[in-house]
Amino acid sequence: MKRVMPLVTLERAQAAKKTAQRLFETVDSVVGVGITRLGGQYAVKVNLSGPVAPGTELPTEIDGVPVRVEVTGAIRPR
Amino acid sequence: MRLESARGLKQQLLKEVVEPFVVWASRLRGKTASTAVSAAGAESAAGRPIAFGVSARPLDTVPKIPRSVALGVARHQGEYKLAVRVQRPSLVESPLMQHLTREAKGEVDVRIVGRIDKRASARRSAPSPILADAVVIPWYQRNTRPLSIGASVGHVDVTAGTISAFVKRGGATYLLSNNHVLANEDQARAGDRILQRAKYDGGRDPSERVARVRFWIKLKQTGANFVDGALAEIDKGIAYDASRLRGLVNGEDRKLMGVGPAFTDEGEMVFKIGRTTGSTGGRVTAFDLDNVVVNYDKGNLRFDGQIEIEGVGNAAFSDGGDSGSLIVNARMEAAALLFAGGDSGGSNGRGLTYANPIHRVLKDLKATLLF
C-alpha cells in the first residue's frame, strides 16, 4: 500500500534544515543550507561549491522532508 | 555591402560580441595567460553573452587593460565593409576576429592600429575613414543627478557597486549599499568620500563626490554575518530621488512602495536595477539560507538568514557590480539587499544571486527607508 506523506509544513522543514546543517557539517563544499520548495511542498536545499568526492552518500530526505542538493559553485561578493 | 547593412552589422556586433569580449577580458585579469587563451575559445564557442561587469572590489586589485578592439564602417571601392581596428597583432588570429569575420561574411577591413593616444598626430590617424563609432553607456553607469536607485556608486578605492535606496538615520539622509561597496570591506575610515559614478565608470574625485561613508556593519571572519551593509551621508546640495525605480519593468518606471513583509517565500517574483545588468527579473529559489560561504578579499565569510534568487528567462539576475542593488517584490516593496552571487546553478544555469533580507539590513543599520 502506498504510504501517504503528511504535508511538509514550514516548521517541519525548518527542523529538518537544522538536522541537515549537522549532517552536512563535515562536507567542506557546503556553501548554503536553506528552505526551498519541491512539488509545491517545503523542502531543504543544500548548496555545494563543487561535486562531492566519489562514494560520498548525501541524504535525499530528512525526517520525511525532501532534500535538494545543488552545485552552485563558489560565491563572490558582487 | 551597403552602408546601412555595414552600420547595422557594426552596431549588432558591438553589442553582442565586442562589449562582452571586453568584459570577458577584464574578468580574466589576475588569471594566468594559459587560462585566458583556453577560456577565449570556450566562451566564444559556447556563444554565451557575458554581462558588462566587474565585481565591487578594491581598485588596487584590478590591473588596467588597454581598450583592444574598435568597430566601424570602412569604404572600399564604392562598397562598405565592417572596419575592425585592433591594438595588438595577437588579436588578428583570435576567436573574436574569427567570429567578426564570419558574421560579416568575410567583408571586413582589419588593421592593426597599435596604441591610440589622445594626442596622436594627424599622420598616425586610421588608415581608412571610420564613419561611426559609438558605444552607448547606460544611464546607471553615468553621472546621475538626482542620485537614483540602481546607479553606479562606490568608495574612492572601490571599483563600482550600486545605490540601493535612500534612508534616514537620526536627522540625516543616507544612501544605502554594501559594506564592500561603500566601506571597502572595513578598510574605509568614517568620512571617506563616495563617488557617483564610481571610479571604474570614470567617476572623478573630487568633482563626482556625492557622500561620505558614516556607518557600516563590520564583516566578521568568525561566526555568522547577516548583513553586508553601509550608509553614506549625502552631501549638502546633492539631490536624490528616493522613489523612482527607473525602467524597472519592461523598460517602464515604477515607484518604490515601502518595505515589504518580513517573510519572503520561495517562488516569489522579484526585480532589481543594478550598475552592471540594469533592470532584471528574478524568482526566489530559497530563503532562511544559512552557512552561505562568500569569498571576500579578506577571506571566506559566513552568512546566515539569506535569500537566494535565480534570473528569469535565459538571463542571470545579477553580475559583478550589481552589489548593493535593492531587490523589490511584485508589489514594488523593498525585500532585500543584493550582495553576492555565483556563476553556476539556477534552473537556467546562469547562476544564483544572494541577498540580505531588508528588514534585517534596516534594523542593523538603525535606518528607515525613504520612498
Interface residues (C-beta under 8 A of the other chain):
Chain A: Q14 K17 Q21 V30 V31 G32 V33 G34 I35 T36 R37 Y42 K45 N47 S49 E70 V71 T72 G73 A74 I75 R76 P77 R78
Chain B: S55 A56 R57 G161 N178 H180 D228 E266 G267 T285 A286 F287 D288 L289 D290 N291 V292 V293 V294 N295 Y296 Q306 E308 S318 D319 G320 G321 D322 S323 L338 F339 A340 G341 G342 D343 S344 G345 G351 L352 T353 Y354
